[in-house]
Amino acid sequence: MRYTMTLKLWHKVILGLILGIVFGLSAPGYVTYIKPVGDVFLRMIKMVIVPLIFFSLVSGITSMSDPSSLGRVGMKAVVAFWGTTFFAVLFGITVALVIKPGEGVHIDFGAVANNNIEAKSFDIVKMFINMVPDNVMGAFAEGNVLQVVFFAIFTGFTINTIGTGAEKIKDLCHAISKMVLRMISCIMLLSPYGAFALTAWVVGTQGIGVMISLSKLVMAVSMAMVCQYLIFGVLIYVCCRISPMPFYRKSLEYQVVAFSTSSSKATLPTTMQVCRERMGVSESSTSFVLPLGASINMDGFAINLGLCTIFFAQMMGVTLAPHDYVVIVITATLGSIGGAGIPGASLIMLPMVLSSVNLPIEGVAILAGIDRILDMLRTTINITGDATITLIVDHSEGTLDKQKYFS
């Protein structure tokens, strides 16, 4: 009798990651030739991100039969997202103070003094104003996710106020949402090849030299991310009174995609599919809470901002006052909420946090070499946090299918 073994998609993605590492180390001169494969894969994902977010949110809002449940679910999600982000910053700062990754690290800032990374002032009022698009088509064309989210929520609310005459519009939105999800399923079949190409390029171009000089920072970030990952399980157990082990086991599928693409938005399609089909999260929560979380919930990003700020202070021998830590917590929380959820966002938002406590922003340039590696870690935590809160909110609404969760 002949036995055949069929690999699941996430098994293939992990295999792609491993082969990418091997190829990047053994043939670094050839990684530029295979990188276009990864670029095409990412572009195909980005192609459907905006339609996915818009129609998923509209579909999720219009599928809620009880209008009051929408406000209740939304409030639960926003409070939970912002709460976990706030404490993630505190957690990153705590790990940095305990491990002290900046002590003993000596890097010459003279080599990066002429970098063109500039600090950007952060205006929370302006951020909220900019969430409202003055040109809807421009928001879609530019991929401004927060503006798309606002317009989608506004559209969903408006459709619900129309009454019985809106059934055709609701059915159309639901049909398009299913079509986009089907397109995503087809695109994700290419994920093993994209993971191989992108991982090979990162390993082949970055190497391990810069990792050695900044190994303490990488170790501190890794430890903070692992601890935050375990906290997600504690939240599930405390809030839902169920074992987090099925969640951890089934999350591997979207986590390997997050690790290889370093983009919360690019991982969103897979996460929605896993939550809906394997974890038993309801359609309405999956369509509403997850896209919202991918836009405003960045736990890994928050950890990275807080921890790296303390790292630079330690490296330069700067003693921070108590009020400086308060400023770091506030700016890092707001900065992570305003993060784009795409690769490289940390290099834009970190100067804002550094300048808020009068630390030189030139230090950000030294992270450019390892930022992609750190981005892989924080994106994995970001999307796992989104899935955690979505599951908890769905359980609080009594719509979580526990039989499917434990299957």
VENPEZI-V127339 format. One record per pair of residues at least 24 apart in sequence whose ideal C-beta (glycine too) atoms are under 8 Angstrom apart, sorted by the first residue. I is the first residue (numbers start at 0). J is the second residue. D is the distance in Angstrom with one decimal. If there is no record, write none. Layout:
# VENPEZI-V127339
I;J;D
I;J;D
This chain:
# VENPEZI-V127339
7;252;7.7
8;187;6.7
8;188;7.3
8;190;6.8
8;191;7.5
8;252;6.8
9;251;5.6
9;252;3.9
9;255;5.5
9;256;7.9
11;190;7.7
11;191;3.9
12;190;5.3
12;191;5.1
12;194;5.0
12;252;8.0
12;255;4.5
12;256;6.3
12;259;6.7
13;255;5.5
14;191;6.6
15;190;7.6
15;191;4.0
15;192;6.6
15;193;7.7
15;194;3.8
15;195;3.8
15;198;7.1
15;259;7.4
16;194;5.2
16;195;7.3
16;198;5.1
16;255;6.6
16;258;7.2
16;259;5.9
18;195;5.4
18;199;7.8
19;194;6.4
19;195;4.4
19;196;7.0
19;197;7.1
19;198;3.0
19;199;4.0
19;202;6.8
19;259;8.0
20;198;6.0
20;199;7.5
20;202;5.3
22;195;7.4
22;199;4.4
22;202;7.9
22;203;7.4
23;198;6.7
23;199;4.2
23;200;7.0
23;201;6.9
23;202;2.9
23;203;3.8
24;202;5.9
24;203;7.5
26;203;7.3
27;202;7.7
27;203;3.7
27;204;7.2
27;206;7.2
28;203;7.7
29;203;7.7
30;199;4.9
30;200;4.6
30;202;7.7
30;203;3.3
30;204;6.4
31;200;7.3
33;195;7.6
33;196;4.7
33;199;6.0
33;200;7.2
34;196;5.8
34;197;7.4
34;199;7.8
34;200;4.3
35;196;7.6
36;192;5.7
36;193;6.7
36;195;7.7
36;196;3.9
37;193;5.0
37;194;7.9
37;195;7.9
37;196;3.5
37;197;3.7
37;200;6.5
38;196;7.9
39;193;7.9
40;186;7.7
40;189;5.4
40;190;7.0
40;192;6.8
40;193;3.0
40;196;7.3
40;197;7.7
41;193;6.8
41;197;7.6
41;260;6.4
41;262;7.4
41;265;6.4
43;186;4.9
43;189;7.2
44;183;7.8
44;186;6.1
44;260;7.3
44;262;7.7
44;264;8.0
44;265;4.4
44;268;7.2
45;142;7.3
45;264;7.5
45;265;6.8
47;179;5.7
47;182;5.6
47;183;5.9
47;186;7.1
47;268;7.3
48;142;7.1
48;144;7.8
48;264;5.0
48;265;7.1
48;267;7.1
49;139;5.6
49;142;5.8
49;144;7.6
49;147;5.7
50;175;7.5
50;179;5.1
51;176;8.0
51;179;5.1
51;180;7.5
51;183;6.8
51;267;6.8
51;268;6.1
51;290;7.5
52;144;6.4
52;147;5.6
52;148;6.5
52;151;6.7
52;264;7.8
52;267;7.5
52;290;4.7
52;293;7.6
52;294;7.6
53;139;7.7
53;147;5.5
53;150;7.3
53;151;4.7
53;154;7.9
54;151;7.9
54;172;5.7
54;175;5.0
54;176;4.2
54;179;5.9
55;176;5.7
55;179;7.7
55;271;7.1
55;285;7.9
55;286;4.4
55;287;7.6
55;289;7.8
55;290;5.2
56;148;6.5
56;151;3.8
56;152;6.2
56;155;6.3
56;286;6.8
56;287;6.1
56;290;5.4
56;291;7.4
57;151;5.3
57;154;5.4
57;155;4.7
57;158;7.1
57;172;4.8
57;176;7.6
58;172;5.2
58;173;5.1
58;176;4.2
58;286;5.1
59;155;7.5
59;282;7.5
59;283;5.2
59;284;7.6
59;285;7.4
59;286;3.1
59;287;3.3
59;288;7.9
59;290;7.9
60;151;7.8
60;152;6.6
60;155;2.9
60;156;6.8
60;158;7.7
60;159;6.8
60;287;6.2
61;155;5.5
61;158;5.3
61;159;6.1
61;165;7.6
61;169;4.6
61;172;6.3
61;173;7.7
62;169;7.8
62;173;7.2
62;282;6.5
62;283;5.0
62;286;7.1
63;283;5.5
63;287;7.8
66;159;6.0
68;396;7.1
69;155;8.0
69;156;7.9
69;159;7.8
69;287;7.8
71;396;7.9
72;283;7.8
72;284;7.0
72;287;6.6
72;288;6.8
72;392;6.1
72;396;6.4
73;287;7.5
73;291;7.5
75;392;5.0
75;395;6.4
76;287;7.7
76;288;4.7
76;291;5.8
76;292;6.9
76;388;6.3
76;389;7.7
76;392;5.4
77;291;7.6
77;295;7.3
79;388;4.6
79;391;6.8
79;392;6.7
80;291;7.5
80;292;5.7
80;295;5.6
80;296;3.9
80;384;7.9
80;388;5.9
81;295;7.5
81;296;8.0
81;332;7.5
81;336;7.3
83;234;7.9
83;296;6.9
83;298;5.5
83;384;5.8
83;387;8.0
83;388;6.8
84;296;6.2
84;297;6.5
84;298;5.9
84;301;4.8
84;332;5.5
84;335;5.6
84;336;6.6
85;301;7.8
85;328;7.1
85;332;5.2
87;227;6.1
87;298;4.2
87;299;7.5
87;301;4.1
87;302;4.9
87;305;7.7
87;335;7.8
87;384;7.9
88;301;4.6
88;302;7.0
88;304;6.9
88;305;4.2
88;327;7.3
88;328;5.1
88;331;4.5
88;332;5.4
88;335;7.5
89;305;7.4
89;328;6.3
90;223;6.2
90;226;6.8
90;227;6.1
90;230;7.8
90;302;6.2
90;305;7.8
91;223;5.3
91;301;6.8
91;302;3.8
91;303;6.9
91;304;7.3
91;305;3.6
91;306;3.8
91;309;7.8
91;331;7.8
92;305;4.6
92;306;6.8
92;308;8.0
92;309;5.7
92;324;6.5
92;327;6.7
92;328;7.2
94;219;5.7
94;222;6.0
94;223;4.2
94;226;7.2
94;302;8.0
94;306;6.2
95;219;6.1
95;223;8.0
95;305;7.2
95;306;4.6
95;309;3.6
95;310;6.0
95;313;7.4
96;309;6.5
98;215;7.3
98;218;7.3
98;219;4.6
98;222;6.9
99;313;5.8
100;215;4.0
100;216;4.6
100;218;7.0
100;219;4.1
100;306;7.7
100;310;5.2
100;313;7.1
101;215;7.6
101;216;7.5
101;309;7.1
101;310;4.4
101;311;6.6
101;312;6.8
101;313;2.8
101;314;3.7
101;315;7.8
102;313;5.3
102;314;7.7
103;215;7.3
104;212;7.4
104;213;7.1
104;215;6.2
104;216;7.4
104;314;5.2
105;314;7.9
106;212;7.1
106;314;7.0
106;362;7.7
106;365;5.5
108;359;6.9
108;361;5.1
108;362;6.5
111;361;5.2
111;362;7.6
111;364;3.8
111;365;6.2
112;361;5.7
114;361;6.3
114;363;7.7
114;364;4.1
116;346;6.4
116;350;6.0
116;360;6.3
116;361;7.8
116;363;5.2
116;364;5.9
117;350;6.8
117;360;7.3
118;350;4.0
118;351;6.0
118;353;7.1
118;354;4.0
118;360;4.8
119;347;7.1
119;350;6.7
119;351;5.5
120;351;7.3
121;330;6.4
121;333;6.2
121;334;6.5
121;337;7.3
121;351;5.0
121;355;7.8
123;333;5.9
126;333;7.5
126;337;5.5
144;264;6.8
144;293;7.7
144;294;5.1
144;339;7.4
144;340;7.0
145;294;5.8
145;295;7.9
148;290;6.9
148;291;6.6
148;294;5.1
176;286;7.0
180;268;7.2
180;271;7.4
180;272;7.2
183;268;3.8
183;269;7.8
183;272;7.5
184;272;7.1
186;268;7.7
187;256;7.6
187;268;6.7
187;269;5.9
190;256;5.9
190;259;7.6
190;269;7.8
193;259;6.9
193;260;7.3
194;255;7.1
194;256;7.5
194;259;3.8
194;260;7.8
197;259;5.6
197;260;6.9
198;259;5.9
201;371;5.2
201;372;7.1
205;368;6.0
205;369;7.0
205;371;6.6
205;372;7.0
209;368;4.0
209;369;5.5
210;369;6.2
210;372;7.3
213;365;7.3
213;366;7.8
213;368;8.0
213;369;5.7
216;306;7.9
216;307;7.3
216;310;5.4
216;369;7.8
217;369;6.5
217;372;7.0
217;373;7.2
219;306;6.1
219;310;7.3
220;302;7.3
220;303;6.4
220;306;6.0
220;307;7.9
220;373;5.7
220;376;6.2
220;377;7.7
221;376;6.4
223;302;5.0
223;306;5.9
224;299;6.2
224;302;6.5
224;376;4.9
224;377;6.9
224;379;7.4
224;380;5.1
227;298;6.1
227;299;7.3
227;302;6.1
227;380;5.6
227;384;7.8
228;380;6.3
228;383;6.5
231;383;5.9
231;384;6.5
231;387;4.4
234;387;6.0
234;391;6.5
235;387;6.3
235;390;6.6
235;391;6.6
238;391;4.7
238;394;7.1
238;395;7.4
239;390;7.2
239;391;6.1
239;394;4.4
239;399;7.5
241;394;7.7
241;401;6.9
241;404;7.1
241;405;7.9
242;405;8.0
245;278;7.4
245;404;5.6
245;405;5.6
246;278;6.7
246;386;7.6
246;387;7.4
246;390;6.6
246;404;7.8
249;273;6.0
249;277;4.7
249;278;5.8
250;383;6.0
250;386;6.3
252;277;7.8
253;382;6.2
253;386;7.3
254;379;5.2
254;382;7.3
254;383;6.4
257;375;7.8
257;378;4.7
257;379;4.6
257;381;7.4
257;382;4.7
257;383;7.8
258;375;4.8
258;376;7.8
258;378;7.1
258;379;5.2
259;375;7.4
260;342;7.9
260;378;7.4
261;342;4.4
261;371;6.5
261;374;4.1
261;375;5.3
261;378;4.9
262;340;6.6
262;341;5.4
262;342;5.9
262;378;6.4
263;293;4.9
263;297;7.3
263;340;4.1
263;378;5.8
263;381;4.7
263;382;5.2
263;385;7.3
264;293;5.9
264;340;5.1
264;341;6.6
266;378;7.0
266;382;4.8
267;293;4.9
267;382;7.4
270;382;5.5
270;385;6.7
270;386;5.7
273;386;7.5
274;386;5.8
274;389;6.0
274;390;7.0
277;403;7.2
278;386;7.7
278;390;6.2
278;403;7.1
278;404;5.4
279;399;5.6
279;400;3.2
279;401;6.4
279;402;7.0
279;403;3.4
279;404;4.2
280;389;5.9
280;390;5.8
280;393;4.8
280;398;8.0
280;399;6.3
280;400;7.8
281;393;5.4
281;396;7.5
281;398;3.9
281;399;7.1
281;400;7.5
283;398;7.2
284;389;5.7
284;392;6.0
284;393;4.0
284;396;7.0
284;398;6.6
285;389;6.8
285;393;8.0
288;385;7.9
288;388;6.8
288;389;4.3
288;392;5.5
288;393;7.4
289;385;5.7
289;386;7.2
289;389;5.1
292;384;7.3
292;385;3.5
292;388;6.0
292;389;6.5
293;340;6.1
293;381;8.0
293;382;7.3
293;385;5.8
294;340;7.0
295;336;5.2
296;336;8.0
296;381;7.0
296;384;5.7
296;385;5.5
296;388;6.8
297;335;4.0
297;336;6.9
297;338;5.0
297;340;6.8
297;377;7.7
297;381;5.1
298;335;7.8
298;380;5.4
298;381;6.0
298;384;4.0
299;376;6.6
299;377;3.0
299;378;6.3
299;379;6.8
299;380;3.2
299;381;4.5
299;384;7.4
300;334;7.9
300;335;4.3
300;338;5.0
300;344;7.1
300;345;6.8
300;348;7.7
300;377;5.3
300;381;6.1
301;331;5.7
301;332;6.3
301;335;4.0
302;377;6.7
302;380;7.0
303;345;5.8
303;349;8.0
303;373;6.1
303;377;4.9
304;331;3.9
304;334;5.7
304;335;6.1
304;345;7.1
304;348;6.4
304;349;6.0
304;352;5.2
305;331;4.7
305;352;7.8
307;345;7.7
307;349;6.0
307;366;6.9
308;349;7.4
308;352;5.1
308;353;6.0
308;356;6.9
308;358;7.0
311;353;6.3
311;358;5.4
311;359;8.0
311;362;4.7
312;356;7.5
312;358;6.1
314;362;7.3
315;358;7.1
315;359;7.5
315;362;7.6
317;358;6.5
319;356;6.4
323;356;4.6
326;355;5.2
326;356;5.7
327;352;6.3
327;355;7.1
327;356;6.1
330;355;4.6
340;381;7.2
342;371;6.9
342;374;5.5
343;370;6.7
343;374;7.2
345;370;6.0
345;373;7.1
345;374;6.8
345;377;7.5
346;370;6.0
